[in-house]
Each structure stands twice: as structure tokens, then as C-alpha cells.
Amino acid sequence: MHTTAAAGGDRCTVTVCRGCCCGSTEVHPDVDHPGLVTDLGDRLGTRVSLRVTGCLWVCGAANVVVVSPGAGARRSGARPVWFARILGPEENAAIASWVHAGGPGRAPLPKLLEQHLTLPFRRRRKQLPLTSPDA
């Protein structure tokens, strides 16, 4: 029997930001943003959960993609990995390949993705409540 990283319900979740700056032709006019999401979904297939969400508040790093580990990897200490400037099919291919190999906590990060690592947005108490950048 062939097993995969998704076996046993231990599936990664890939979240694509499409908020105020990510997915914007004003920020990246030469990028086919809808095409990139479709391409990533096709590469990930049905074994991986792909979510498209609103703003993740890392606007200076657009386009942002977050790969969250499956439950088993998370129990072993793996944490979500945030990527910045995911602007082409090469980055999508590297993300999909890594996720299919196991993703965070399960497989080594491909060299191509090392240059795209970024930090998640962290709200400080003084910043609460958080308002939309469009407000």
C-alpha cells in the first residue's frame, strides 16, 4: 500500500491571501492572480486543503501563502510557514512538491522557497482593535 503525507487525516492546509494587496494588479500588474490560485489548486490536488482568505496583514510581502502542518506534525511541534512574494508557477510548484512530501515538520524546505520565507503578522495589544486598511 502506498501512503502519502495526507494519510490518516494529517493533511496540510495551504492558505492564499487575497486581501487588500495580495492578488492586486495595482501591486503586481504583470501577474495573473486568479490563474496563480487555479495553478496552485491544480498542483495540490484533492489531498490538500486550499483556502483563499482575506487580508493576512503582511501587505508588504504580497502575495502571501501560508502552509499549515497537519495535526500530527503540529503535535510534534511543527508550525505554519509563511511565504512572501509568491508570484509565479515556479513557486507554486515548489510549494506543492513540499506539501506532497509532508510539508512543515515532515519534509525539508526546498531551496527555492527559502528566499520567500516571511514572518506572520503579530498584533500587539496597543494595536487593538484592528481596523481594515480600507477604512
PyMOL commands that place a pseudoatom at each C-alpha (Angstrom):
pseudoatom trace, name=CA, resn=MET, resi=1, chain=A, elem=C, hetatm=0, pos=[0.000, 0.000, 0.000]
pseudoatom trace, name=CA, resn=HIS, resi=2, chain=A, elem=C, hetatm=0, pos=[1.284, 3.461, -0.931]
pseudoatom trace, name=CA, resn=THR, resi=3, chain=A, elem=C, hetatm=0, pos=[0.968, 6.080, 1.820]
pseudoatom trace, name=CA, resn=THR, resi=4, chain=A, elem=C, hetatm=0, pos=[1.152, 9.824, 1.436]
pseudoatom trace, name=CA, resn=ALA, resi=5, chain=A, elem=C, hetatm=0, pos=[1.669, 12.804, 3.685]
pseudoatom trace, name=CA, resn=ALA, resi=6, chain=A, elem=C, hetatm=0, pos=[-2.113, 13.186, 3.682]
pseudoatom trace, name=CA, resn=ALA, resi=7, chain=A, elem=C, hetatm=0, pos=[-2.704, 9.691, 5.039]
pseudoatom trace, name=CA, resn=GLY, resi=8, chain=A, elem=C, hetatm=0, pos=[-4.540, 9.400, 8.312]
pseudoatom trace, name=CA, resn=GLY, resi=9, chain=A, elem=C, hetatm=0, pos=[-6.069, 12.859, 8.063]
pseudoatom trace, name=CA, resn=ASP, resi=10, chain=A, elem=C, hetatm=0, pos=[-2.676, 14.506, 8.658]
pseudoatom trace, name=CA, resn=ARG, resi=11, chain=A, elem=C, hetatm=0, pos=[-3.119, 16.930, 5.780]
pseudoatom trace, name=CA, resn=CYS, resi=12, chain=A, elem=C, hetatm=0, pos=[-1.513, 20.307, 5.380]
pseudoatom trace, name=CA, resn=THR, resi=13, chain=A, elem=C, hetatm=0, pos=[-3.677, 23.330, 4.734]
pseudoatom trace, name=CA, resn=VAL, resi=14, chain=A, elem=C, hetatm=0, pos=[-2.489, 25.927, 2.234]
pseudoatom trace, name=CA, resn=THR, resi=15, chain=A, elem=C, hetatm=0, pos=[-3.930, 29.411, 2.694]
pseudoatom trace, name=CA, resn=VAL, resi=16, chain=A, elem=C, hetatm=0, pos=[-3.646, 32.017, -0.055]
pseudoatom trace, name=CA, resn=CYS, resi=17, chain=A, elem=C, hetatm=0, pos=[-4.113, 35.653, 0.915]
pseudoatom trace, name=CA, resn=ARG, resi=18, chain=A, elem=C, hetatm=0, pos=[-6.277, 37.640, -1.467]
pseudoatom trace, name=CA, resn=GLY, resi=19, chain=A, elem=C, hetatm=0, pos=[-6.899, 40.696, 0.659]
pseudoatom trace, name=CA, resn=CYS, resi=20, chain=A, elem=C, hetatm=0, pos=[-6.140, 44.332, 0.023]
pseudoatom trace, name=CA, resn=CYS, resi=21, chain=A, elem=C, hetatm=0, pos=[-2.676, 43.924, -1.577]
pseudoatom trace, name=CA, resn=CYS, resi=22, chain=A, elem=C, hetatm=0, pos=[-2.284, 40.228, -2.287]
pseudoatom trace, name=CA, resn=GLY, resi=23, chain=A, elem=C, hetatm=0, pos=[-3.879, 39.412, -5.590]
pseudoatom trace, name=CA, resn=SER, resi=24, chain=A, elem=C, hetatm=0, pos=[-3.908, 43.059, -6.604]
pseudoatom trace, name=CA, resn=THR, resi=25, chain=A, elem=C, hetatm=0, pos=[-2.991, 44.092, -10.132]
pseudoatom trace, name=CA, resn=GLU, resi=26, chain=A, elem=C, hetatm=0, pos=[-2.126, 47.507, -8.674]
pseudoatom trace, name=CA, resn=VAL, resi=27, chain=A, elem=C, hetatm=0, pos=[0.669, 45.911, -6.628]
pseudoatom trace, name=CA, resn=HIS, resi=28, chain=A, elem=C, hetatm=0, pos=[1.767, 43.275, -9.167]
pseudoatom trace, name=CA, resn=PRO, resi=29, chain=A, elem=C, hetatm=0, pos=[0.288, 44.290, -12.549]
pseudoatom trace, name=CA, resn=ASP, resi=30, chain=A, elem=C, hetatm=0, pos=[2.097, 41.611, -14.577]
pseudoatom trace, name=CA, resn=VAL, resi=31, chain=A, elem=C, hetatm=0, pos=[0.800, 38.674, -12.521]
pseudoatom trace, name=CA, resn=ASP, resi=32, chain=A, elem=C, hetatm=0, pos=[-2.259, 36.559, -13.403]
pseudoatom trace, name=CA, resn=HIS, resi=33, chain=A, elem=C, hetatm=0, pos=[-3.526, 36.381, -9.825]
pseudoatom trace, name=CA, resn=PRO, resi=34, chain=A, elem=C, hetatm=0, pos=[-6.630, 34.208, -10.438]
pseudoatom trace, name=CA, resn=GLY, resi=35, chain=A, elem=C, hetatm=0, pos=[-4.510, 31.959, -12.651]
pseudoatom trace, name=CA, resn=LEU, resi=36, chain=A, elem=C, hetatm=0, pos=[-1.959, 31.519, -9.855]
pseudoatom trace, name=CA, resn=VAL, resi=37, chain=A, elem=C, hetatm=0, pos=[-4.619, 30.335, -7.410]
pseudoatom trace, name=CA, resn=THR, resi=38, chain=A, elem=C, hetatm=0, pos=[-6.006, 27.912, -10.011]
pseudoatom trace, name=CA, resn=ASP, resi=39, chain=A, elem=C, hetatm=0, pos=[-2.489, 26.667, -10.778]
pseudoatom trace, name=CA, resn=LEU, resi=40, chain=A, elem=C, hetatm=0, pos=[-1.721, 26.088, -7.098]
pseudoatom trace, name=CA, resn=GLY, resi=41, chain=A, elem=C, hetatm=0, pos=[-5.003, 24.257, -6.599]
pseudoatom trace, name=CA, resn=ASP, resi=42, chain=A, elem=C, hetatm=0, pos=[-4.320, 22.037, -9.610]
pseudoatom trace, name=CA, resn=ARG, resi=43, chain=A, elem=C, hetatm=0, pos=[-0.833, 21.230, -8.323]
pseudoatom trace, name=CA, resn=LEU, resi=44, chain=A, elem=C, hetatm=0, pos=[-2.057, 20.479, -4.799]
pseudoatom trace, name=CA, resn=GLY, resi=45, chain=A, elem=C, hetatm=0, pos=[-4.919, 18.268, -5.925]
pseudoatom trace, name=CA, resn=THR, resi=46, chain=A, elem=C, hetatm=0, pos=[-7.627, 16.953, -3.644]
pseudoatom trace, name=CA, resn=ARG, resi=47, chain=A, elem=C, hetatm=0, pos=[-5.339, 15.605, -0.915]
pseudoatom trace, name=CA, resn=VAL, resi=48, chain=A, elem=C, hetatm=0, pos=[-4.555, 19.098, 0.362]
pseudoatom trace, name=CA, resn=SER, resi=49, chain=A, elem=C, hetatm=0, pos=[-6.948, 21.719, 1.674]
pseudoatom trace, name=CA, resn=LEU, resi=50, chain=A, elem=C, hetatm=0, pos=[-6.591, 25.012, -0.235]
pseudoatom trace, name=CA, resn=ARG, resi=51, chain=A, elem=C, hetatm=0, pos=[-8.191, 28.092, 1.302]
pseudoatom trace, name=CA, resn=VAL, resi=52, chain=A, elem=C, hetatm=0, pos=[-8.420, 31.590, -0.091]
pseudoatom trace, name=CA, resn=THR, resi=53, chain=A, elem=C, hetatm=0, pos=[-8.785, 34.223, 2.592]
pseudoatom trace, name=CA, resn=GLY, resi=54, chain=A, elem=C, hetatm=0, pos=[-8.946, 37.953, 3.068]
pseudoatom trace, name=CA, resn=CYS, resi=55, chain=A, elem=C, hetatm=0, pos=[-6.071, 40.110, 4.250]
pseudoatom trace, name=CA, resn=LEU, resi=56, chain=A, elem=C, hetatm=0, pos=[-3.437, 38.421, 6.429]
pseudoatom trace, name=CA, resn=TRP, resi=57, chain=A, elem=C, hetatm=0, pos=[-1.912, 41.834, 7.269]
pseudoatom trace, name=CA, resn=VAL, resi=58, chain=A, elem=C, hetatm=0, pos=[1.515, 41.235, 5.719]
pseudoatom trace, name=CA, resn=CYS, resi=59, chain=A, elem=C, hetatm=0, pos=[0.817, 43.632, 2.877]
pseudoatom trace, name=CA, resn=GLY, resi=60, chain=A, elem=C, hetatm=0, pos=[4.437, 44.497, 2.163]
pseudoatom trace, name=CA, resn=ALA, resi=61, chain=A, elem=C, hetatm=0, pos=[5.043, 40.835, 1.309]
pseudoatom trace, name=CA, resn=ALA, resi=62, chain=A, elem=C, hetatm=0, pos=[2.234, 40.362, -1.229]
pseudoatom trace, name=CA, resn=ASN, resi=63, chain=A, elem=C, hetatm=0, pos=[1.418, 37.700, -2.449]
pseudoatom trace, name=CA, resn=VAL, resi=64, chain=A, elem=C, hetatm=0, pos=[1.366, 35.701, 0.791]
pseudoatom trace, name=CA, resn=VAL, resi=65, chain=A, elem=C, hetatm=0, pos=[0.832, 31.944, 1.103]
pseudoatom trace, name=CA, resn=VAL, resi=66, chain=A, elem=C, hetatm=0, pos=[0.759, 30.096, 4.435]
pseudoatom trace, name=CA, resn=VAL, resi=67, chain=A, elem=C, hetatm=0, pos=[1.332, 26.344, 4.720]
pseudoatom trace, name=CA, resn=SER, resi=68, chain=A, elem=C, hetatm=0, pos=[-0.060, 24.939, 7.960]
pseudoatom trace, name=CA, resn=PRO, resi=69, chain=A, elem=C, hetatm=0, pos=[1.035, 21.495, 9.114]
pseudoatom trace, name=CA, resn=GLY, resi=70, chain=A, elem=C, hetatm=0, pos=[-1.335, 18.611, 9.601]
pseudoatom trace, name=CA, resn=ALA, resi=71, chain=A, elem=C, hetatm=0, pos=[-2.458, 17.657, 13.101]
pseudoatom trace, name=CA, resn=GLY, resi=72, chain=A, elem=C, hetatm=0, pos=[0.233, 15.010, 13.620]
pseudoatom trace, name=CA, resn=ALA, resi=73, chain=A, elem=C, hetatm=0, pos=[3.054, 17.321, 12.579]
pseudoatom trace, name=CA, resn=ARG, resi=74, chain=A, elem=C, hetatm=0, pos=[1.607, 20.089, 14.750]
pseudoatom trace, name=CA, resn=ARG, resi=75, chain=A, elem=C, hetatm=0, pos=[1.559, 17.746, 17.755]
pseudoatom trace, name=CA, resn=SER, resi=76, chain=A, elem=C, hetatm=0, pos=[5.246, 17.091, 17.030]
pseudoatom trace, name=CA, resn=GLY, resi=77, chain=A, elem=C, hetatm=0, pos=[5.980, 20.827, 17.154]
pseudoatom trace, name=CA, resn=ALA, resi=78, chain=A, elem=C, hetatm=0, pos=[5.606, 21.928, 13.521]
pseudoatom trace, name=CA, resn=ARG, resi=79, chain=A, elem=C, hetatm=0, pos=[4.152, 25.392, 12.969]
pseudoatom trace, name=CA, resn=PRO, resi=80, chain=A, elem=C, hetatm=0, pos=[2.721, 27.241, 9.948]
pseudoatom trace, name=CA, resn=VAL, resi=81, chain=A, elem=C, hetatm=0, pos=[5.253, 28.530, 7.444]
pseudoatom trace, name=CA, resn=TRP, resi=82, chain=A, elem=C, hetatm=0, pos=[4.630, 31.894, 5.810]
pseudoatom trace, name=CA, resn=PHE, resi=83, chain=A, elem=C, hetatm=0, pos=[5.844, 32.747, 2.312]
pseudoatom trace, name=CA, resn=ALA, resi=84, chain=A, elem=C, hetatm=0, pos=[6.113, 36.162, 0.657]
pseudoatom trace, name=CA, resn=ARG, resi=85, chain=A, elem=C, hetatm=0, pos=[6.067, 37.229, -2.979]
pseudoatom trace, name=CA, resn=ILE, resi=86, chain=A, elem=C, hetatm=0, pos=[4.614, 34.029, -4.424]
pseudoatom trace, name=CA, resn=LEU, resi=87, chain=A, elem=C, hetatm=0, pos=[4.260, 35.399, -7.928]
pseudoatom trace, name=CA, resn=GLY, resi=88, chain=A, elem=C, hetatm=0, pos=[4.723, 32.536, -10.361]
pseudoatom trace, name=CA, resn=PRO, resi=89, chain=A, elem=C, hetatm=0, pos=[4.218, 28.889, -11.203]
pseudoatom trace, name=CA, resn=GLU, resi=90, chain=A, elem=C, hetatm=0, pos=[7.766, 28.006, -10.092]
pseudoatom trace, name=CA, resn=GLU, resi=91, chain=A, elem=C, hetatm=0, pos=[6.952, 28.971, -6.508]
pseudoatom trace, name=CA, resn=ASN, resi=92, chain=A, elem=C, hetatm=0, pos=[3.611, 27.144, -6.734]
pseudoatom trace, name=CA, resn=ALA, resi=93, chain=A, elem=C, hetatm=0, pos=[5.382, 24.009, -7.941]
pseudoatom trace, name=CA, resn=ALA, resi=94, chain=A, elem=C, hetatm=0, pos=[7.856, 24.175, -5.058]
pseudoatom trace, name=CA, resn=ILE, resi=95, chain=A, elem=C, hetatm=0, pos=[5.069, 24.674, -2.504]
pseudoatom trace, name=CA, resn=ALA, resi=96, chain=A, elem=C, hetatm=0, pos=[3.031, 21.774, -3.905]
pseudoatom trace, name=CA, resn=SER, resi=97, chain=A, elem=C, hetatm=0, pos=[6.054, 19.478, -4.056]
pseudoatom trace, name=CA, resn=TRP, resi=98, chain=A, elem=C, hetatm=0, pos=[6.974, 20.285, -0.461]
pseudoatom trace, name=CA, resn=VAL, resi=99, chain=A, elem=C, hetatm=0, pos=[3.412, 19.802, 0.778]
pseudoatom trace, name=CA, resn=HIS, resi=100, chain=A, elem=C, hetatm=0, pos=[3.122, 16.456, -1.027]
pseudoatom trace, name=CA, resn=ALA, resi=101, chain=A, elem=C, hetatm=0, pos=[6.405, 15.407, 0.612]
pseudoatom trace, name=CA, resn=GLY, resi=102, chain=A, elem=C, hetatm=0, pos=[4.897, 16.209, 4.021]
pseudoatom trace, name=CA, resn=GLY, resi=103, chain=A, elem=C, hetatm=0, pos=[5.284, 19.975, 4.471]
pseudoatom trace, name=CA, resn=PRO, resi=104, chain=A, elem=C, hetatm=0, pos=[6.122, 21.659, 7.791]
pseudoatom trace, name=CA, resn=GLY, resi=105, chain=A, elem=C, hetatm=0, pos=[7.758, 19.343, 10.282]
pseudoatom trace, name=CA, resn=ARG, resi=106, chain=A, elem=C, hetatm=0, pos=[7.796, 16.435, 7.842]
pseudoatom trace, name=CA, resn=ALA, resi=107, chain=A, elem=C, hetatm=0, pos=[9.943, 17.405, 4.823]
pseudoatom trace, name=CA, resn=PRO, resi=108, chain=A, elem=C, hetatm=0, pos=[12.889, 19.722, 4.189]
pseudoatom trace, name=CA, resn=LEU, resi=109, chain=A, elem=C, hetatm=0, pos=[12.029, 23.115, 2.734]
pseudoatom trace, name=CA, resn=PRO, resi=110, chain=A, elem=C, hetatm=0, pos=[13.011, 23.423, -0.946]
pseudoatom trace, name=CA, resn=LYS, resi=111, chain=A, elem=C, hetatm=0, pos=[15.852, 25.893, -1.605]
pseudoatom trace, name=CA, resn=LEU, resi=112, chain=A, elem=C, hetatm=0, pos=[13.646, 27.976, -3.901]
pseudoatom trace, name=CA, resn=LEU, resi=113, chain=A, elem=C, hetatm=0, pos=[11.240, 28.684, -1.038]
pseudoatom trace, name=CA, resn=GLU, resi=114, chain=A, elem=C, hetatm=0, pos=[13.929, 29.766, 1.430]
pseudoatom trace, name=CA, resn=GLN, resi=115, chain=A, elem=C, hetatm=0, pos=[14.121, 33.204, -0.205]
pseudoatom trace, name=CA, resn=HIS, resi=116, chain=A, elem=C, hetatm=0, pos=[10.345, 33.592, 0.186]
pseudoatom trace, name=CA, resn=LEU, resi=117, chain=A, elem=C, hetatm=0, pos=[10.118, 32.989, 3.932]
pseudoatom trace, name=CA, resn=THR, resi=118, chain=A, elem=C, hetatm=0, pos=[8.448, 35.789, 5.870]
pseudoatom trace, name=CA, resn=LEU, resi=119, chain=A, elem=C, hetatm=0, pos=[7.131, 36.371, 9.360]
pseudoatom trace, name=CA, resn=PRO, resi=120, chain=A, elem=C, hetatm=0, pos=[3.436, 36.347, 10.229]
pseudoatom trace, name=CA, resn=PHE, resi=121, chain=A, elem=C, hetatm=0, pos=[1.663, 39.492, 11.273]
pseudoatom trace, name=CA, resn=ARG, resi=122, chain=A, elem=C, hetatm=0, pos=[1.502, 39.828, 15.054]
pseudoatom trace, name=CA, resn=ARG, resi=123, chain=A, elem=C, hetatm=0, pos=[-0.930, 42.235, 16.667]
pseudoatom trace, name=CA, resn=ARG, resi=124, chain=A, elem=C, hetatm=0, pos=[0.174, 43.946, 19.829]
pseudoatom trace, name=CA, resn=ARG, resi=125, chain=A, elem=C, hetatm=0, pos=[-2.367, 44.842, 22.467]
pseudoatom trace, name=CA, resn=LYS, resi=126, chain=A, elem=C, hetatm=0, pos=[-1.810, 48.558, 21.782]
pseudoatom trace, name=CA, resn=GLN, resi=127, chain=A, elem=C, hetatm=0, pos=[-2.959, 47.979, 18.203]
pseudoatom trace, name=CA, resn=LEU, resi=128, chain=A, elem=C, hetatm=0, pos=[-6.343, 46.545, 19.179]
pseudoatom trace, name=CA, resn=PRO, resi=129, chain=A, elem=C, hetatm=0, pos=[-8.974, 46.903, 17.857]
pseudoatom trace, name=CA, resn=LEU, resi=130, chain=A, elem=C, hetatm=0, pos=[-7.779, 46.154, 14.367]
pseudoatom trace, name=CA, resn=THR, resi=131, chain=A, elem=C, hetatm=0, pos=[-9.385, 48.141, 11.570]
pseudoatom trace, name=CA, resn=SER, resi=132, chain=A, elem=C, hetatm=0, pos=[-9.377, 47.443, 7.868]
pseudoatom trace, name=CA, resn=PRO, resi=133, chain=A, elem=C, hetatm=0, pos=[-6.663, 49.146, 5.812]
pseudoatom trace, name=CA, resn=ASP, resi=134, chain=A, elem=C, hetatm=0, pos=[-9.515, 50.339, 3.564]
pseudoatom trace, name=CA, resn=ALA, resi=135, chain=A, elem=C, hetatm=0, pos=[-11.111, 52.221, 6.460]
for i in range(1, 135): cmd.bond("trace and resi %d" % i, "trace and resi %d" % (i + 1))
show_as sticks, trace
zoom trace
